[in-house]
Amino acid sequence: MMAGKGRWVALLGILSVTGFHPVSVWSSTIRDDQPDSGYLNLGADPAYASVGSLLINGAINGSGTLIAPDWVLTAAHLLDAATSGTFTINGVAYTSTGFYKNPGWNGSSYNGSDIGLVHLSSSLDAIPPAMLYTGTSEFGQVGTYLGYGFTGTGLTGYQTSLGIQKRGFQNMIDGNFGNPSIVLGSDFDNPNNPADSGFGSSTPLLLEGNVAPGDSGGGVFITIGSQAYLTGVISFDAYADGTPNSDYGDASGFGRVSPFLPWINSTMSLVPEPSTYGLMLASSLVMFYFRFRKK
């Protein structure tokens, strides 16, 4: 879809591109003319080791990014009815002790508040947390999207029979969904059909792709110098062809991290680290013991 200004109208009071509709997502689709190995290798890059899979209530599959030894940043829509959760990274599963949704989340992906936090029961000291991007210059940069779930190509859309693995893809962050101060994204350009382009250049990157079922809550990174920074949380797939299957012409939407840093930091500061909590509990028991003996 070539996006001309004359065709842009408001959708849901927020969206500014004709016909794009959001749906929650699970993992990435890839170019049909590129081997899957490139996307799998990108997903395995140590720069993105902080991204793991997230299972909510034993049934909802998503992704998340470790941003502190005991905290995972993810999408709020995964946590709407969360009562239990497991974060798996490097083949090890960690249970959760708390779920926190941004108070601005109202069920609409386009409002940009689709960001949540999961507190883990133990600290992951061996895995470096992602560094959070604090700037405002994501637009126009190459974004690297990471997540778990189904895959497929731009021709087929995602296919549920292909299994769940960690993949990465890269795309220009050039998508404006009408609320760029907190929501950005990328379109999935077709190497054989420029008409499938909705934003920016119609020429795809070598490892271009699109989010699909399982990527929700995964990370979007930009690289400055040699350092990868977490700049977004994957939120939705937007489609214009009537079929939300992450094929060519669809778009990936994410909530920007930097506008929510005050909420992220304040939420994490209210909950002690697991080791700190253990020391507090042990101290309380010792105090109770001596008080009891004194009595």
For each residue, the residues with C-beta under 8 A, 3 or more apart:
1: 18 19 195 196 197 198 240 241 249
2: 194 195 197 198
3: 7 8 17 18 197 198 199
4: 7 8
5: 8
6:
7: 3 4 18
8: 3 4 5 16 17 18
9: 16 18
10: 13 14 15 16 178
11: 14 15 16 17 18 19 20 21
12: 15 108 110
13: 10
14: 10 11 108 110 111 177 178 179
15: 10 11 12 20 22 110 177 178
16: 8 9 10 11 176 177 178
17: 3 8 11 20 176 177 178 198 238 240
18: 1 3 7 8 9 11 240
19: 1 11 240 241
20: 11 15 17 177 198 238 239 240 251
21: 11 238 239 240 244
22: 15 109 110 235 236 237 238 253
23: 236 237 238 239 244
24: 75 77 109 216 235 236 237
25: 147 149 211 212 213 214 215 216 234 235 236 237 246 252
26: 61 62 147 148 149 150 158 212 213 214 215 216
27: 147 148 149 150 151 158 164 165 167 211 212 213 214 215
28: 39 145 147 149 151 167 168 169 209 210 211 212 215 246
29: 151 152 153 154 156 157 158 188 209 210 212 246 247
30: 34 36 39 151 152 153 154 167 169 207 208 209
31: 34 153 154 191 204 207 208 209
32: 153 154 155 156
33: 191
34: 30 31 38 39 206 207
35: 38
36: 30 39 40 151 167
37: 40 41
38: 34 35 41 42 206 207
39: 28 30 34 36 42 43 151 167 168 169 207 209
40: 36 37 43 44 165 166 167
41: 37 38 44 45
42: 38 39 45 48 144 167 168 169 170 207
43: 39 40 48 51 146 165 166 167 168
44: 40 41 166
45: 41 42 48 49 168
46: 49
47: 221 223 228
48: 42 43 45 51 144 146 168 219 221 228
49: 45 46 89 90 127 128
50: 65 66 67 89 127 128 129 130 219 230
51: 43 48 63 64 65 66 89 130 146 147 166 218 219
52: 63 64 65 66 72 87 88 89 90 148
53: 61 62 63 64 87 88 89 148 164 166 214
54: 61 62 63 64 72 74 78 85 86 87 88 118 217
55: 58 59 60 61 62 85 86 88
56: 59 60 62 78 79 82 84 85
57: 60 81 82 83 84 85
58: 55 84
59: 55 56
60: 55 56 57 78
61: 26 53 54 55 148 149 164 213 214
62: 26 53 54 55 56 74 75 78 148 214 215 216 217 218
63: 51 52 53 54 74 146 147 148 149 214 215 216 217 218 219 234
64: 51 52 53 54 72 73 74 87 118 217 218
65: 50 51 52 72 73 74 130 146 217 218 219 230 233
66: 50 51 52 69 71 72 87 89 124 127 129 130
67: 50 71 72 73 129 130 132 230 264
68: 71 129 268
69: 66 123 124 125 129 273
70: 119 120 121 122 123 124 273 274
71: 66 67 68 117 118 119 120 129 268
72: 52 54 64 65 66 67 87 96 117 118 120
73: 64 65 67 115 116 117 130 217 219 230 233 257 264
74: 54 62 63 64 65 78 79 115 116 117 118 216 217 233
75: 24 62 78 79 114 115 116 216 217 233 234 235 255
76: 79 80 101 102 105 113 114 115 116
77: 24 80 105 107 109 114 216 235
78: 54 56 60 62 74 75 82 116 216 217
79: 56 74 75 76 82 99 100 101 116 118
80: 76 77 101 107
81: 57
82: 56 57 78 79 85 99
83: 57
84: 56 57 58 95 96
85: 54 55 56 57 82 95 96 99 118
86: 54 55 93 94 95 96
87: 52 53 54 64 66 72 93 94 96 118 120
88: 52 53 54 55 91 92 93 94
89: 49 50 51 52 53 66 92 94 124 127
90: 49 52 127
91: 88
92: 88 89
93: 86 87 88
94: 86 87 88 89 120 121 122 124
95: 84 85 86 120 121
96: 72 84 85 86 87 99 118 119 120 121
97: 119 120 121 274
98: 118 119 271
99: 79 82 85 96 116 117 118 119
100: 79 116 117 118 119 267
101: 76 79 80 105 116
102: 76 105 113 114 115 116 260 263
103: 113 263
104: 111 112 113
105: 76 77 101 102 111 113 114 115 116
106: 111 113
107: 77 80
108: 12 14 111
109: 22 24 77 114 183 235 236 253
110: 12 14 15 22 177 178 179 183 236 253
111: 14 104 105 106 108 114 179 182 183
112: 104 179 181 182 183 255 256 259
113: 76 102 103 104 105 106 182 255 260
114: 75 76 77 102 105 109 111 233 235 236 255
115: 73 74 75 76 102 105 233 255 257 260 263 264
116: 73 74 75 76 78 79 99 100 101 102 105 217
117: 71 72 73 74 99 100 264 267 268
118: 54 64 71 72 74 79 85 87 96 98 99 100
119: 70 71 96 97 98 99 100 271
120: 70 71 72 87 94 95 96 97 123 124 274
121: 70 94 95 96 97 274
122: 70 94 274
123: 69 70 120 273 274 275
124: 66 69 70 89 94 120 127
125: 69
126:
127: 49 50 66 89 90 124
128: 49 50
129: 50 66 67 68 69 71
130: 50 51 65 66 67 73 219 221 228 229 230
131: 227 228 229 230
132: 67 229 230 257 258 261 264
133: 138 222 229 230 231 257 258
134: 258 261
135: 138 258
136: 258
137: 140 141
138: 133 135 141 143 173 184 222 231 232 256
139: 173 174 180 184
140: 137 172 173 174
141: 137 138 172 173 222
142: 170 171 172 173 205 222 223
143: 138 170 171 172 173 186 220 221 222 231 232 254
144: 42 48 168 169 170 220 221 222 223 228
145: 28 168 169 170 171 186 209 211 215 218 219 220 234 252 254
146: 43 48 51 63 65 166 167 168 218 219 220 221
147: 25 26 27 28 51 63 166 167 211 214 215 216 217 218 219 234
148: 26 27 52 53 61 62 63 164 165 166 167 214 215 218
149: 25 26 27 28 61 63 158 164 212 213 214 215
150: 26 27 158 159 160 162 163 164 212 213 214
151: 27 28 29 30 36 39 158 159 162 163 165 167 212
152: 29 30 156 157 158 159 162 212 245 246 247
153: 29 30 31 32 156 157
154: 29 30 31 32 157 188 190 209 210 247 248
155: 32 247 248
156: 29 32 152 153 159 247
157: 29 152 153 154 212 243 245 246 247
158: 26 27 29 149 150 151 152 212 213 245 246
159: 150 151 152 156 162
160: 150 213
161:
162: 150 151 152 159
163: 150 151
164: 27 53 61 148 149 150 214
165: 27 40 43 148 151
166: 40 43 44 51 53 146 147 148
167: 27 28 30 36 39 40 42 43 146 147 148 151 209
168: 28 39 42 43 45 48 144 145 146 207
169: 28 30 39 42 144 145 207 208 209 210
170: 42 142 143 144 145 205 206 207 208 209
171: 142 143 145 186 187 188 205 208 209 210 252
172: 140 141 142 143 186 199 200 201 205
173: 138 139 140 141 142 143 184 185 186 220 222
174: 139 140 186 187 199 200 201
175: 184 185 186 187 198 199 200 251 252 253
176: 16 17 180 184 185 199
177: 14 15 16 17 20 110 180 183 184 185 238 253
178: 10 14 15 16 17 110 183
179: 14 110 111 112 182 183
180: 139 176 177 183 184
181: 112 256 259
182: 111 112 113 179 255 256 259 260
183: 109 110 111 112 177 178 179 180 235 253 254 255 256
184: 138 139 173 175 176 177 180 232 253 254 256
185: 173 175 176 177 199 238 251 252 253 254
186: 143 145 171 172 173 174 175 199 210 251 252
187: 171 174 175 196 197 198 199 200 249 250 251 252
188: 29 154 171 196 204 208 209 210 246 247 248 249 250 251 252
189: 194 196 197 201 202 203 204 208 248
190: 154 193 194 195 196 197 202 204 248 249
191: 31 33 204
192:
193: 190 196 248
194: 2 189 190 197 202
195: 1 2 190 202
196: 1 187 188 189 190 193 202 248 249
197: 1 2 3 187 189 190 194 200 201 202 249
198: 1 2 3 17 20 175 187 240 249 251
199: 3 172 174 175 176 185 186 187 251
200: 172 174 175 187 197
201: 172 174 189 197
202: 189 190 194 195 196 197
203: 189
204: 31 188 189 190 191 208
205: 142 170 171 172 208
206: 34 38 170
207: 30 31 34 38 39 42 168 169 170
208: 30 31 169 170 171 188 189 204 205
209: 28 29 30 31 39 145 154 167 169 170 171 188
210: 28 29 154 169 171 186 188 237 246 247 250 251 252
211: 25 27 28 145 147 215 216 218 234 236 237 246 252 253
212: 25 26 27 28 29 149 150 151 152 157 158 215 237 245 246
213: 25 26 27 61 149 150 158 160 246
214: 25 26 27 53 61 62 63 147 148 149 150 164
215: 25 26 27 28 62 63 145 147 148 149 211 212 218 234
216: 24 25 26 62 63 74 75 77 78 147 211 234 235 236
217: 54 62 63 64 65 73 74 75 78 116 147 233 234
218: 51 62 63 64 65 145 146 147 148 211 215 233 234
219: 48 50 51 63 65 73 130 145 146 147 230 232 233 234
220: 143 144 145 146 173 230 231 232 233 234 254
221: 47 48 130 143 144 146 228 229 230 231
222: 133 138 141 142 143 144 173 228 229 231
223: 47 142 144 226 227 228 229
224: 227 229
225:
226: 223
227: 131 223 224
228: 47 48 130 131 144 221 222 223
229: 130 131 132 133 221 222 223 224
230: 50 65 67 73 130 131 132 133 219 220 221 257
231: 133 138 143 220 221 222 256 257 258
232: 138 143 184 219 220 254 255 256 257
233: 65 73 74 75 114 115 217 218 219 220 254 255 257
234: 25 63 75 145 147 211 215 216 217 218 219 220 252 253 254
235: 22 24 25 75 77 109 114 183 216 253 254 255
236: 22 23 24 25 109 110 114 211 216 252 253
237: 22 23 24 25 210 211 212 244 246 250 251 252 253
238: 17 20 21 22 23 177 185 250 251 252 253
239: 20 21 23 242 243 244 245 249 250 251
240: 1 17 18 19 20 21 198 249 250
241: 1 19 247 249 250
242: 239
243: 157 239 247
244: 21 23 237 239 250
245: 152 157 158 212 239 250
246: 25 28 29 152 157 158 188 210 211 212 213 237 250
247: 29 152 154 155 156 157 188 210 241 243 250
248: 154 155 188 189 190 193 196
249: 1 187 188 190 196 197 198 239 240 241
250: 187 188 210 237 238 239 240 241 244 245 246 247
251: 20 175 185 186 187 188 198 199 210 237 238 239
252: 25 145 171 175 185 186 187 188 210 211 234 236 237 238
253: 22 109 110 175 177 183 184 185 211 234 235 236 237 238
254: 143 145 183 184 185 220 232 233 234 235
255: 75 112 113 114 115 182 183 232 233 235 260
256: 112 138 181 182 183 184 231 232 259 260
257: 73 115 132 133 230 231 232 233 260 261 264
258: 132 133 134 135 136 231 261
259: 112 181 182 256
260: 102 113 115 182 255 256 257 263 264
261: 132 134 257 258 264 265
262: 265 266
263: 102 103 115 260 266 267
264: 67 73 115 117 132 257 260 261 267 268
265: 261 262 268 269
266: 262 263 269 270
267: 100 117 263 264 270 271
268: 68 71 117 264 265 271
269: 265 266
270: 266 267
271: 98 119 267 268
272: 276 277 280
273: 69 70 123 276 277
274: 70 97 120 121 122 123 277 278
275: 123 278 279
276: 272 273 279 280
277: 272 273 274 280 281
278: 274 275 281 282
279: 275 276 282 283
280: 272 276 277 283 284
281: 277 278 284 285
282: 278 279 285 286
283: 279 280 286 287
284: 280 281 287 288
285: 281 282 288 289
286: 282 283 289 290
287: 283 284 290 291
288: 284 285 291 292
289: 285 286 292 293
290: 286 287 293 294
291: 287 288 294 295
292: 288 289 295
293: 289 290
294: 290 291
295: 291 292
